[in-house]
């Protein structure tokens, strides 16, 4: 299999978005916001399905997925903290 840096970066970005969806899903479940939580749940499944299709073919892209999910959660929670401070 051939390694593509652009694909690696894009998988990382998409997985970051997936983890943002995951974080926002759980935040809205905790707040009992059914419609918003359901939306983020659906987005999470959609984004994960698309991403998994792309990194299953070459396992090196799993690293991109791991880095993206870490960044997605970290930056979403930092963004939420800033919103609460203001």
Rosetta blueprint (number, residue, H / E / L):
1 X L
2 X L
3 X L
4 X L
5 X H
6 X H
7 X H
8 X H
9 X H
10 X H
11 X H
12 X H
13 X H
14 X H
15 X H
16 X H
17 X H
18 X H
19 X H
20 X H
21 X H
22 X H
23 X H
24 X H
25 X H
26 X H
27 X H
28 X H
29 X H
30 X H
31 X L
32 X L
33 X L
34 X H
35 X H
36 X H
37 X H
38 X H
39 X H
40 X H
41 X H
42 X H
43 X H
44 X H
45 X H
46 X H
47 X H
48 X H
49 X H
50 X H
51 X H
52 X H
53 X H
54 X H
55 X H
56 X L
57 X L
58 X L
59 X L
60 X L
61 X H
62 X H
63 X H
64 X H
65 X H
66 X H
67 X H
68 X H
69 X H
70 X H
71 X H
72 X H
73 X H
74 X H
75 X H
76 X H
77 X H
78 X H
79 X H
80 X H
81 X H
82 X H
83 X H
84 X H
85 X H
86 X L
